[in-house]
Amino acid sequence: MNDWPEDGGYGRGNANSQPEGPRRMSHVQRPQVPQQPPRHDQGYNPNFTQAQGSGYDSGYSSGQVYGGPQGGGHGNVPPQYSPGPGAGGPGRPAPNWRKRIKIGSIVLVVAVVGWGIGTYAWASSQMRNEVDLSKVIERPAEGDCTTYLIVGSDSREGMSAEEKKKLHTGSAEGKRTDSMMILAACSSGNTMVSLPRDSWVTIPSFVGSESGKSYPARGGSKLNAAYAMDGPELLVRTVEFNTGLHIDHYAEIGFAGFANIVDALGGVELNIDKGFKDKKSGADFQAGTQTLNGEQALAFVRTRYAFAQSDLQRTKNQQKFLSALANQAATPGTILNPFELYPTLGAGLDTLIVDKDMSLYDLGKMFFAMKGINSGDGKSMNMPISGSAPQNSLKWDMPKVKQLVEQIKNDEKVTVESNR
């Protein structure tokens, strides 16, 4: 007999007449799939053996294709990878959320900046920079504060007959000043000073804004006559000559633009101390806090015949309303909301006439200065009056006017009080 080789003789030929015993052969080790014993509620399974239940693999295939659709069957190969959280499939890395957030933030910032630049460019193109202050002669030196001459005109430009009737404006041709006030934006506090249009002033010599001709001084006249004679340039010249205060910027708005801005804001909330009526302006107000629409707002700021102080009371009402208007317009809810900002700008900018050097930024500063007065950071007053003058006009209290102007020019807190 042949001796078994050292490896046991398995796998080699044999000269014996008796067949060899089973040979030991190496084979591929399959992954072991744990088998679960049959549940009693599922009935008897003839294919299940104890060997399967113990995890033993005989090496014989059951004929089932590996990786087939039957999950958990004998011979099925389990997945060879473990998908990570958020992975979209084999070999796909998890998304980098930090990078995505960073890119999204950059896109958002670019969009906001682009929107802001576009809005600024559009709004700037709507402004009517028509007043040339370089034509004003013999101007006072500039002071430490930024000063604005704000004018409300009775211009009916662009208004239909129906709108004139609705707003009680009448149908007078041309335009005149309906209100005038100086707004001084200072670091010591903002000051708004109303100039009654019936103020008795000296109309000085000037150069015509259109003709370029020189005209001699006219002497005493009502302040609103200066505007009627040669428009904004002569009005600025007259205010500077009689006060000694340098005017940095000019802003004027007509009836229609004023009413449209109020309506675009959805009305302006105002507390009216005492109710009043006036047929000429269409005013009919009860005392108390209420929201005024464009038509009501225009009636409120134009009424003069319902008051004993006439024009002086009207100027106080104008200051009060403009401050409330600025307080409502210069808010994040309006400025940052395009659905509020665009209608508001569109309603007023195309009717707003300003000087050639005034930018949208300067206009914004003017509104915020008025808002500061409404919130208590500043002072509003009439030009100090000492008595009456010819043609039922008002005479300024010049010592007080001089003190007021010096305090504004030197950016000092205004302590001057108006006696009316």
MIKOL-88421 format. One line per field, with one value per residue (C-alpha): residue in one letter; x, y, z; residue number from 0. Coordinates in steps of 0.5 Angstrom, whole numbers. Layout:
BEGIN
resn: a;...
xx: X;...
yy: Y;...
zz: Z;...
resi: NUM;...
***
This chain:
BEGIN
resn: m;n;d;w;p;e;d;g;g;y;g;r;g;n;a;n;s;q;p;e;g;p;r;r;m;s;h;v;q;r;p;q;v;p;q;q;p;p;r;h;d;q;g;y;n;p;n;f;t;q;a;q;g;s;g;y;d;s;g;y;s;s;g;q;v;y;g;g;p;q;g;g;g;h;g;n;v;p;p;q;y;s;p;g;p;g;a;g;g;p;g;r;p;a;p;n;w;r;k;r;i;k;i;g;s;i;v;l;v;v;a;v;v;g;w;g;i;g;t;y;a;w;a;s;s;q;m;r;n;e;v;d;l;s;k;v;i;e;r;p;a;e;g;d;c;t;t;y;l;i;v;g;s;d;s;r;e;g;m;s;a;e;e;k;k;k;l;h;t;g;s;a;e;g;k;r;t;d;s;m;m;i;l;a;a;c;s;s;g;n;t;m;v;s;l;p;r;d;s;w;v;t;i;p;s;f;v;g;s;e;s;g;k;s;y;p;a;r;g;g;s;k;l;n;a;a;y;a;m;d;g;p;e;l;l;v;r;t;v;e;f;n;t;g;l;h;i;d;h;y;a;e;i;g;f;a;g;f;a;n;i;v;d;a;l;g;g;v;e;l;n;i;d;k;g;f;k;d;k;k;s;g;a;d;f;q;a;g;t;q;t;l;n;g;e;q;a;l;a;f;v;r;t;r;y;a;f;a;q;s;d;l;q;r;t;k;n;q;q;k;f;l;s;a;l;a;n;q;a;a;t;p;g;t;i;l;n;p;f;e;l;y;p;t;l;g;a;g;l;d;t;l;i;v;d;k;d;m;s;l;y;d;l;g;k;m;f;f;a;m;k;g;i;n;s;g;d;g;k;s;m;n;m;p;i;s;g;s;a;p;q;n;s;l;k;w;d;m;p;k;v;k;q;l;v;e;q;i;k;n;d;e;k;v;t;v;e;s;n;r
xx: 0;2;3;-1;3;5;-1;-5;-6;-12;-12;-7;-8;-8;-6;-11;-17;-21;-24;-21;-24;-27;-22;-20;-21;-20;-26;-28;-31;-38;-40;-44;-52;-55;-61;-67;-71;-78;-83;-89;-94;-91;-92;-87;-81;-79;-72;-70;-65;-62;-55;-58;-60;-53;-50;-47;-45;-45;-42;-47;-51;-58;-59;-60;-57;-52;-55;-62;-68;-70;-67;-65;-65;-60;-54;-55;-49;-50;-48;-40;-41;-44;-47;-46;-51;-54;-50;-54;-51;-45;-39;-42;-39;-44;-46;-41;-47;-42;-39;-46;-48;-42;-44;-51;-49;-45;-50;-55;-51;-49;-57;-58;-52;-55;-62;-59;-55;-61;-66;-61;-59;-67;-69;-63;-66;-73;-70;-71;-65;-67;-65;-58;-56;-49;-54;-55;-50;-47;-48;-46;-41;-43;-44;-43;-50;-53;-59;-65;-70;-76;-82;-89;-92;-99;-97;-102;-98;-100;-107;-113;-120;-122;-116;-116;-124;-122;-116;-120;-114;-117;-115;-110;-104;-97;-95;-93;-90;-95;-90;-83;-79;-71;-69;-62;-59;-54;-50;-52;-60;-64;-68;-74;-76;-82;-82;-89;-90;-93;-87;-84;-77;-73;-72;-65;-61;-61;-59;-65;-64;-67;-65;-58;-60;-58;-64;-64;-66;-74;-74;-80;-85;-88;-83;-87;-87;-79;-81;-87;-82;-76;-77;-73;-66;-69;-73;-66;-63;-68;-68;-60;-60;-65;-62;-55;-56;-53;-57;-54;-60;-67;-73;-80;-86;-93;-100;-100;-94;-95;-102;-99;-93;-98;-103;-97;-95;-102;-104;-100;-102;-103;-106;-110;-111;-117;-122;-123;-127;-125;-129;-124;-119;-124;-121;-126;-123;-124;-120;-116;-111;-113;-110;-110;-110;-107;-113;-114;-107;-107;-113;-109;-103;-107;-112;-111;-118;-120;-115;-114;-107;-108;-102;-98;-102;-102;-94;-94;-99;-94;-88;-92;-95;-88;-85;-90;-89;-82;-82;-87;-83;-76;-77;-74;-81;-81;-74;-72;-79;-79;-86;-87;-80;-82;-89;-87;-81;-85;-90;-86;-79;-82;-85;-80;-76;-69;-62;-57;-52;-57;-57;-61;-57;-58;-65;-65;-61;-66;-72;-68;-67;-74;-76;-71;-75;-81;-78;-76;-69;-69;-74;-79;-81;-84;-79;-79;-84;-85;-91;-95;-92;-95;-100;-102;-95;-91;-85;-79;-76;-69;-65;-68;-67;-60;-59;-62;-58;-51;-53;-55;-48;-44;-48;-50;-56;-62;-65;-68;-76;-81;-87;-92
yy: 0;7;11;18;24;29;33;27;24;28;30;25;19;12;5;1;-2;1;8;14;17;24;29;36;41;49;53;60;62;65;71;68;70;69;65;66;60;60;63;59;63;62;55;49;51;44;48;50;46;46;47;53;56;55;59;52;53;46;49;47;52;52;55;62;67;71;79;77;81;76;80;75;68;63;65;72;77;83;90;90;98;102;108;114;119;124;120;119;113;108;112;119;124;127;134;140;144;149;151;151;156;160;160;162;168;171;170;173;179;180;180;185;190;189;191;197;200;199;202;208;209;209;214;218;219;221;227;234;237;244;249;252;255;258;263;266;272;275;269;268;264;256;254;248;245;243;247;246;251;246;249;247;250;251;248;244;241;234;235;233;238;232;232;239;239;233;236;243;247;251;252;258;258;258;257;260;258;255;254;255;253;252;245;246;239;240;235;239;238;239;245;247;254;256;262;265;267;274;276;283;282;286;283;285;286;279;276;273;266;265;272;273;280;284;287;292;291;292;294;291;286;280;274;270;275;273;266;269;274;269;263;259;262;269;266;263;270;273;268;269;276;277;272;272;264;260;255;249;245;247;242;244;239;241;239;233;230;231;228;222;221;220;215;211;210;208;215;218;218;224;227;233;237;241;239;244;246;250;250;253;247;242;241;237;234;232;232;225;221;219;217;222;220;224;229;230;231;237;240;240;243;248;251;258;261;257;259;266;266;264;263;262;257;254;253;250;245;244;242;237;234;234;231;225;224;223;219;214;214;213;207;200;197;202;203;195;193;194;194;200;203;203;206;211;214;213;218;223;224;226;232;234;239;240;244;241;239;235;227;222;221;229;228;222;226;231;226;223;230;231;225;226;233;228;224;229;230;237;243;246;254;260;265;270;275;282;285;287;291;294;290;286;282;280;283;279;280;282;281;274;272;274;270;264;264;265;259;255;257;255;248;250;248;253;257;262;262;264;269;266
zz: 0;-1;4;5;3;8;6;8;0;-1;-9;-11;-15;-12;-15;-10;-13;-8;-9;-5;0;0;-2;2;-3;-2;-4;-4;3;2;7;12;12;19;19;23;25;23;27;29;26;19;19;18;13;10;7;14;17;24;20;17;24;27;21;18;10;7;1;-4;-8;-7;-14;-13;-16;-12;-11;-14;-12;-6;0;5;1;2;-2;-2;-2;3;1;1;3;9;6;10;12;7;1;-5;-7;-8;-9;-8;-2;3;1;4;7;10;3;0;6;4;-3;-2;3;-3;-8;-3;-2;-9;-11;-5;-7;-14;-12;-8;-14;-19;-14;-13;-20;-22;-17;-18;-26;-23;-19;-23;-21;-24;-20;-21;-14;-18;-21;-14;-13;-6;-2;5;8;9;16;20;19;13;11;6;4;3;-1;-2;-8;-11;-18;-21;-26;-29;-25;-29;-28;-24;-19;-18;-16;-11;-8;-8;-11;-16;-23;-22;-27;-26;-19;-12;-6;-1;5;6;11;13;16;19;20;26;30;36;34;28;27;23;22;18;14;13;6;8;12;10;7;2;-5;-6;-13;-17;-24;-27;-28;-35;-38;-34;-34;-27;-23;-18;-11;-10;-3;2;-1;2;2;-3;-8;-9;-12;-17;-20;-21;-18;-14;-15;-13;-7;-4;-6;-2;4;5;4;10;14;13;13;7;4;2;-2;-5;-5;-8;-9;-12;-9;-14;-11;-4;-4;-8;-3;2;-1;-3;4;6;9;15;22;26;32;31;38;36;30;25;18;12;6;2;3;4;11;16;22;29;35;36;33;26;19;13;6;1;0;7;8;3;6;13;11;7;12;14;15;20;25;29;27;20;17;23;25;18;18;25;22;16;20;25;18;15;21;21;14;15;21;17;10;13;16;15;13;7;5;5;2;-5;-5;-1;-3;-11;-10;-5;-9;-16;-13;-11;-14;-21;-18;-14;-16;-13;-14;-19;-13;-9;-9;-7;-1;1;0;5;10;9;11;17;20;19;23;28;30;30;35;40;37;35;35;30;31;27;25;31;29;33;30;23;17;11;6;12;13;19;21;23;30;27;34;35;28;28;34;31;25;29;33;27;23;29;30;37;41;39;45;41;42;37;41;36
resi: 0;1;2;3;4;5;6;7;8;9;10;11;12;13;14;15;16;17;18;19;20;21;22;23;24;25;26;27;28;29;30;31;32;33;34;35;36;37;38;39;40;41;42;43;44;45;46;47;48;49;50;51;52;53;54;55;56;57;58;59;60;61;62;63;64;65;66;67;68;69;70;71;72;73;74;75;76;77;78;79;80;81;82;83;84;85;86;87;88;89;90;91;92;93;94;95;96;97;98;99;100;101;102;103;104;105;106;107;108;109;110;111;112;113;114;115;116;117;118;119;120;121;122;123;124;125;126;127;128;129;130;131;132;133;134;135;136;137;138;139;140;141;142;143;144;145;146;147;148;149;150;151;152;153;154;155;156;157;158;159;160;161;162;163;164;165;166;167;168;169;170;171;172;173;174;175;176;177;178;179;180;181;182;183;184;185;186;187;188;189;190;191;192;193;194;195;196;197;198;199;200;201;202;203;204;205;206;207;208;209;210;211;212;213;214;215;216;217;218;219;220;221;222;223;224;225;226;227;228;229;230;231;232;233;234;235;236;237;238;239;240;241;242;243;244;245;246;247;248;249;250;251;252;253;254;255;256;257;258;259;260;261;262;263;264;265;266;267;268;269;270;271;272;273;274;275;276;277;278;279;280;281;282;283;284;285;286;287;288;289;290;291;292;293;294;295;296;297;298;299;300;301;302;303;304;305;306;307;308;309;310;311;312;313;314;315;316;317;318;319;320;321;322;323;324;325;326;327;328;329;330;331;332;333;334;335;336;337;338;339;340;341;342;343;344;345;346;347;348;349;350;351;352;353;354;355;356;357;358;359;360;361;362;363;364;365;366;367;368;369;370;371;372;373;374;375;376;377;378;379;380;381;382;383;384;385;386;387;388;389;390;391;392;393;394;395;396;397;398;399;400;401;402;403;404;405;406;407;408;409;410;411;412;413;414;415;416;417;418;419
***
